[in-house]
Amino acid sequence: MVQVEVEEYTQRINYCRIHDLMLELCLSKAKINDFLGIIHLQSDDLANCLTTTTSTTTAPKIRKLAIHLNRDVKRVVLPKLEITKHLRSILFYNSRSVKNVCSIELNSHLKYFKLLRNLDLDAFKLDEKSVESIGNLISLRYLSFRGCFIPKWHSSICKLKHLQTLDLQYCQFNLGEVIVIHGMEQLRHLYSPLNFYLNVKFKFDGLSNLETLGGFDSRSCDVNDLCKLINLRQLENATFWQMDNQDLVAFIYLRIGTDHLRPTSLSVRFCKKEEEELTLLKQLLGCHHLYRLSIRGIIPELPEYSRGFSPNLIELLLMRCKLEEDPMPTLERLPNLQYLYLGDCVFVGDKMVCSANGFPQLKTLSLFALRQLKEWEVEKGAMPNLSSLEINYCRGLEMVPEGLRFIATLQLFTIKGARENFNKLRRVNGEEGEDFYKVRHVSSLNIR
């Protein structure tokens, strides 16, 4: 009856959900007792929907309210009614994309909902008064502005002394805005906007108990602020740029290189081909708690596996590295690597070789725009667990590796940008026709 969802990379329990039949039973009991209210809002009249949704008991005390917003809704005003004064949780679900659309206005005096512990706003266009009033919800533990447009960040948000989770993913701010998050001693989890074109600055101070930080970008955040987070345990989707290398080195020594910081996902961008970059790369690859790493930009070479590669890497993306030596002999030794993406001139040589018993756990391999690559050899026994393979715009490739026929786990095979040199590619099974890529156990084949 309880279904456990496990995080794909760390294999930790992400969340649990109950079976549909149990869910229906729980929802019906919750509605009867006015514990939970579910509203599918079709118009702007939320007050009328609330009075018709709750039961006819003499003293309704609805605790949790979930509001699904129809596309026709333009404005939401939370009314101050007898049935809402006991609310502990308000969750909004917006059918529009949180990344692009913030057209629904929220004009509410949220300060009246003093007992709220959870407030989940989804792709709203907020006014300054609404943002300020949220700072008066002193009981809040969870606050999400996911996908919202916030015209001006208000310091009252930092007065939420009991807040444990603050979600700012996909938020939009006015250009030049400075977002200062300070003094929130109980804050445990913070997710910043993760917007590569965001022209705002974030400053962190006094977040002594912060354990999870997502979306850190050194263009909008100060790496020195990151070093002050003494209890940080998890760093997700962090991006560091080449100009911040010295601060990044300090952060690696202080946090990533020790047992203090646990599951970590980083993206690093290099700009120059220098020995300093190789030193930094070696330090990064040696971090044992790093499970996902993205490297974009020129690097001199990959270090030898025996001299610093973390065995715990699960996903690796390399782009525009311009490596002169075949990266496969090094990468195929990573014992836990499951996802590998090589793209856009990551390798400027003309031959790659995947040897027998290489890539023991690899599930997904993507080769993109390796323009100089002419020959790719896959020995029997290589990639024994590969299920998905993509070869995109490798226009110089003269043949598909015959060793692919020995990979019995391969299910999805995609080739793009191969039409113009179709006649140069040799079939795996030795027959003529457009099905030359087919291997008997491949269930999905795409040639474009």
URRA-V914386 format. One record per residue. N is the residue number from 1. RES is the residue in three letters. SS is DSSP state (h for helix, s for strand, l for the rest). Layout:
n: [N	N]
res: [RES	RES]
ss: [SS	SS]
//
This chain:
n: [1	2	3	4	5	6	7	8	9	10	11	12	13	14	15	16	17	18	19	20	21	22	23	24	25	26	27	28	29	30	31	32	33	34	35	36	37	38	39	40	41	42	43	44	45	46	47	48	49	50	51	52	53	54	55	56	57	58	59	60	61	62	63	64	65	66	67	68	69	70	71	72	73	74	75	76	77	78	79	80	81	82	83	84	85	86	87	88	89	90	91	92	93	94	95	96	97	98	99	100	101	102	103	104	105	106	107	108	109	110	111	112	113	114	115	116	117	118	119	120	121	122	123	124	125	126	127	128	129	130	131	132	133	134	135	136	137	138	139	140	141	142	143	144	145	146	147	148	149	150	151	152	153	154	155	156	157	158	159	160	161	162	163	164	165	166	167	168	169	170	171	172	173	174	175	176	177	178	179	180	181	182	183	184	185	186	187	188	189	190	191	192	193	194	195	196	197	198	199	200	201	202	203	204	205	206	207	208	209	210	211	212	213	214	215	216	217	218	219	220	221	222	223	224	225	226	227	228	229	230	231	232	233	234	235	236	237	238	239	240	241	242	243	244	245	246	247	248	249	250	251	252	253	254	255	256	257	258	259	260	261	262	263	264	265	266	267	268	269	270	271	272	273	274	275	276	277	278	279	280	281	282	283	284	285	286	287	288	289	290	291	292	293	294	295	296	297	298	299	300	301	302	303	304	305	306	307	308	309	310	311	312	313	314	315	316	317	318	319	320	321	322	323	324	325	326	327	328	329	330	331	332	333	334	335	336	337	338	339	340	341	342	343	344	345	346	347	348	349	350	351	352	353	354	355	356	357	358	359	360	361	362	363	364	365	366	367	368	369	370	371	372	373	374	375	376	377	378	379	380	381	382	383	384	385	386	387	388	389	390	391	392	393	394	395	396	397	398	399	400	401	402	403	404	405	406	407	408	409	410	411	412	413	414	415	416	417	418	419	420	421	422	423	424	425	426	427	428	429	430	431	432	433	434	435	436	437	438	439	440	441	442	443	444	445	446	447	448]
res: [MET	VAL	GLN	VAL	GLU	VAL	GLU	GLU	TYR	THR	GLN	ARG	ILE	ASN	TYR	CYS	ARG	ILE	HIS	ASP	LEU	MET	LEU	GLU	LEU	CYS	LEU	SER	LYS	ALA	LYS	ILE	ASN	ASP	PHE	LEU	GLY	ILE	ILE	HIS	LEU	GLN	SER	ASP	ASP	LEU	ALA	ASN	CYS	LEU	THR	THR	THR	THR	SER	THR	THR	THR	ALA	PRO	LYS	ILE	ARG	LYS	LEU	ALA	ILE	HIS	LEU	ASN	ARG	ASP	VAL	LYS	ARG	VAL	VAL	LEU	PRO	LYS	LEU	GLU	ILE	THR	LYS	HIS	LEU	ARG	SER	ILE	LEU	PHE	TYR	ASN	SER	ARG	SER	VAL	LYS	ASN	VAL	CYS	SER	ILE	GLU	LEU	ASN	SER	HIS	LEU	LYS	TYR	PHE	LYS	LEU	LEU	ARG	ASN	LEU	ASP	LEU	ASP	ALA	PHE	LYS	LEU	ASP	GLU	LYS	SER	VAL	GLU	SER	ILE	GLY	ASN	LEU	ILE	SER	LEU	ARG	TYR	LEU	SER	PHE	ARG	GLY	CYS	PHE	ILE	PRO	LYS	TRP	HIS	SER	SER	ILE	CYS	LYS	LEU	LYS	HIS	LEU	GLN	THR	LEU	ASP	LEU	GLN	TYR	CYS	GLN	PHE	ASN	LEU	GLY	GLU	VAL	ILE	VAL	ILE	HIS	GLY	MET	GLU	GLN	LEU	ARG	HIS	LEU	TYR	SER	PRO	LEU	ASN	PHE	TYR	LEU	ASN	VAL	LYS	PHE	LYS	PHE	ASP	GLY	LEU	SER	ASN	LEU	GLU	THR	LEU	GLY	GLY	PHE	ASP	SER	ARG	SER	CYS	ASP	VAL	ASN	ASP	LEU	CYS	LYS	LEU	ILE	ASN	LEU	ARG	GLN	LEU	GLU	ASN	ALA	THR	PHE	TRP	GLN	MET	ASP	ASN	GLN	ASP	LEU	VAL	ALA	PHE	ILE	TYR	LEU	ARG	ILE	GLY	THR	ASP	HIS	LEU	ARG	PRO	THR	SER	LEU	SER	VAL	ARG	PHE	CYS	LYS	LYS	GLU	GLU	GLU	GLU	LEU	THR	LEU	LEU	LYS	GLN	LEU	LEU	GLY	CYS	HIS	HIS	LEU	TYR	ARG	LEU	SER	ILE	ARG	GLY	ILE	ILE	PRO	GLU	LEU	PRO	GLU	TYR	SER	ARG	GLY	PHE	SER	PRO	ASN	LEU	ILE	GLU	LEU	LEU	LEU	MET	ARG	CYS	LYS	LEU	GLU	GLU	ASP	PRO	MET	PRO	THR	LEU	GLU	ARG	LEU	PRO	ASN	LEU	GLN	TYR	LEU	TYR	LEU	GLY	ASP	CYS	VAL	PHE	VAL	GLY	ASP	LYS	MET	VAL	CYS	SER	ALA	ASN	GLY	PHE	PRO	GLN	LEU	LYS	THR	LEU	SER	LEU	PHE	ALA	LEU	ARG	GLN	LEU	LYS	GLU	TRP	GLU	VAL	GLU	LYS	GLY	ALA	MET	PRO	ASN	LEU	SER	SER	LEU	GLU	ILE	ASN	TYR	CYS	ARG	GLY	LEU	GLU	MET	VAL	PRO	GLU	GLY	LEU	ARG	PHE	ILE	ALA	THR	LEU	GLN	LEU	PHE	THR	ILE	LYS	GLY	ALA	ARG	GLU	ASN	PHE	ASN	LYS	LEU	ARG	ARG	VAL	ASN	GLY	GLU	GLU	GLY	GLU	ASP	PHE	TYR	LYS	VAL	ARG	HIS	VAL	SER	SER	LEU	ASN	ILE	ARG]
ss: [l	s	s	s	s	s	l	l	l	l	l	l	s	s	s	s	s	s	l	h	h	h	h	h	h	h	h	h	h	h	h	h	l	l	l	s	s	s	s	s	s	l	l	l	l	h	h	h	h	h	h	h	h	l	l	l	l	l	l	l	l	l	l	s	s	s	s	s	s	l	l	l	l	l	s	s	l	l	l	l	l	l	l	l	l	l	l	l	s	s	s	s	s	s	l	l	l	l	l	l	l	l	l	s	s	s	l	l	l	h	h	h	l	l	l	l	l	s	s	s	l	l	l	s	s	s	l	h	h	h	h	h	h	h	l	l	l	l	l	l	l	s	s	s	l	l	l	l	s	s	l	l	l	l	h	h	h	h	h	l	l	l	l	l	s	s	s	l	l	l	l	s	s	l	l	l	l	s	s	s	s	s	l	l	l	l	l	l	s	s	s	l	l	l	l	l	l	l	l	l	s	s	s	s	s	l	l	l	l	l	l	s	s	s	l	l	s	l	l	l	s	l	h	h	h	h	h	l	l	l	l	l	l	s	s	s	s	s	s	s	s	h	h	h	h	h	h	h	h	h	h	h	h	h	h	h	l	l	l	l	l	l	l	s	s	s	s	s	s	l	l	l	l	l	h	h	h	h	h	h	h	h	h	h	h	l	l	l	l	s	s	s	s	s	s	s	l	l	l	l	l	l	l	l	h	h	h	l	l	l	l	l	l	l	s	s	s	s	s	l	l	l	s	l	l	l	l	h	h	h	h	l	l	l	l	l	l	l	s	s	s	s	s	l	l	l	s	l	l	l	s	s	s	s	l	l	l	l	l	l	l	l	l	s	s	s	s	s	l	l	l	l	l	l	s	s	s	s	l	l	l	l	l	l	l	l	l	s	s	s	s	s	l	l	l	l	l	l	l	l	l	h	h	h	h	h	l	l	l	l	l	s	s	s	s	s	l	l	l	l	l	h	h	h	l	l	l	l	l	l	l	l	l	h	h	h	h	l	l	l	l	l	l	s	s	s	s	l]
//
